[in-house]
């Protein structure tokens, strides 16, 4: 999906407003999010587009891209516990991504931190800035 620079800016503003929002498994708004509910909410509120609900389903959506070619708005996926995709975030820049952490709520993460670096699965691109 092609988006304008102003739509990308709107997405970043929507993200900023939600930093610090609490975590709740299955949460997709109303004061709490889980990781995939957060991503789904951001794409819906920023681009008026519906994407799948779970991290695993979201990981099959969009174009798979190389980790070294990440751009703002790309989705980053992780295997945190079960060996299957079970966590998702939105890439920002310089190895930083935003996600709903079960311990911190909506917060920044860093792909180079050992915890995330080791568990990184792949990334997909849903938007292209025109």
C-alpha positions as CSV (number, residue, x, y, z in Angstrom):
1,X,0.0,0.0,0.0
2,X,1.4,3.4,-0.9
3,X,1.1,6.2,1.6
4,X,2.1,9.8,1.6
5,X,4.7,11.4,3.8
6,X,2.0,13.1,5.8
7,X,0.3,9.7,6.4
8,X,3.5,8.3,7.7
9,X,3.9,11.4,10.0
10,X,0.3,10.7,11.2
11,X,1.3,7.1,12.0
12,X,4.3,8.3,14.0
13,X,2.1,10.8,15.9
14,X,-0.4,8.1,16.7
15,X,2.4,5.9,18.0
16,X,3.8,8.7,20.1
17,X,0.4,9.3,21.8
18,X,0.2,5.7,22.9
19,X,3.7,5.3,24.4
20,X,3.2,4.2,28.0
21,X,-0.2,2.6,27.4
22,X,-0.6,-0.5,29.4
23,X,-0.4,-4.1,28.3
24,X,-3.3,-6.6,28.3
25,X,-3.3,-9.9,26.5
26,X,-5.9,-9.7,23.8
27,X,-6.0,-5.9,24.2
28,X,-6.7,-3.8,21.2
29,X,-7.5,-0.4,22.7
30,X,-9.5,1.1,25.5
31,X,-6.4,1.7,27.6
32,X,-4.4,-1.5,26.9
33,X,-2.9,-3.4,24.0
34,X,-1.1,-6.6,23.3
35,X,1.6,-6.5,20.6
36,X,-0.6,-7.4,17.6
37,X,-3.6,-5.4,18.9
38,X,-1.3,-2.4,19.0
39,X,0.0,-2.9,15.5
40,X,-3.6,-3.5,14.2
41,X,-4.8,-0.3,15.9
42,X,-2.0,1.8,14.5
43,X,-2.6,0.6,10.9
44,X,-6.3,1.1,11.3
45,X,-6.1,4.6,12.8
46,X,-3.3,5.8,10.6
47,X,-4.2,4.3,7.2
48,X,-7.8,3.1,7.6
49,X,-6.6,-0.4,6.6
50,X,-7.5,-3.7,8.3
51,X,-4.7,-6.2,9.0
52,X,-4.9,-9.6,10.6
53,X,-5.2,-9.8,14.4
54,X,-2.4,-12.0,15.7
55,X,1.3,-11.6,15.3
56,X,1.5,-15.0,13.5
57,X,-1.2,-14.0,11.0
58,X,0.4,-10.5,10.6
59,X,3.8,-12.2,9.8
60,X,2.2,-13.7,6.7
61,X,0.9,-10.4,5.5
62,X,2.9,-8.0,3.3
63,X,6.2,-8.4,1.5
64,X,9.0,-10.1,3.4
65,X,12.1,-7.9,3.5
66,X,15.8,-8.2,4.6
67,X,16.6,-6.9,8.1
68,X,19.2,-4.6,6.7
69,X,16.7,-2.8,4.4
70,X,14.2,-1.9,7.2
71,X,12.3,1.4,6.8
72,X,9.9,3.3,9.0
73,X,6.6,1.5,9.3
74,X,7.9,-2.0,8.5
75,X,6.7,-4.8,10.9
76,X,9.4,-6.8,12.8
77,X,8.6,-10.2,14.1
78,X,10.1,-12.3,16.9
79,X,10.0,-15.8,18.4
80,X,10.0,-15.0,22.1
81,X,9.0,-18.3,23.6
82,X,7.2,-21.0,21.7
83,X,9.5,-21.3,18.7
84,X,6.8,-19.7,16.5
85,X,6.1,-16.1,15.7
86,X,4.5,-14.7,18.8
87,X,5.6,-11.0,18.9
88,X,5.4,-8.0,16.6
89,X,6.5,-4.4,16.6
90,X,6.7,-1.4,14.2
91,X,10.2,-0.4,13.0
92,X,11.0,3.3,13.5
93,X,14.7,3.9,12.6
94,X,18.3,3.1,13.8
95,X,17.3,-0.3,15.0
96,X,14.5,1.1,17.2
97,X,11.0,-0.3,17.1
98,X,7.8,0.3,19.0
99,X,5.8,-2.5,20.5
100,X,3.5,-3.5,23.3
101,X,5.7,-5.3,25.9
102,X,4.0,-7.5,28.4
103,X,6.2,-6.0,31.1
104,X,6.2,-2.3,30.1
105,X,3.2,-1.7,27.8
106,X,3.8,0.3,24.7
107,X,7.5,1.1,24.6
108,X,10.6,1.3,22.5
109,X,12.8,-1.7,21.8
110,X,16.2,-2.1,20.1
111,X,16.9,-4.8,17.6
112,X,20.5,-4.8,18.6
113,X,19.8,-5.6,22.3
114,X,20.7,-9.3,22.8
115,X,17.2,-10.3,23.8
116,X,15.6,-9.1,20.6
117,X,18.6,-9.7,18.3
118,X,18.6,-13.4,19.2
119,X,14.8,-13.8,18.8
120,X,14.3,-11.8,15.6
121,X,12.5,-13.9,13.0
122,X,11.9,-11.6,10.0
123,X,10.3,-8.4,8.8
124,X,7.6,-7.4,6.4
125,X,6.6,-4.3,4.5
126,X,3.0,-3.2,4.3
127,X,3.5,0.4,3.3
128,X,5.6,2.3,0.8
129,X,6.0,6.0,1.1
130,X,5.5,7.8,-2.2
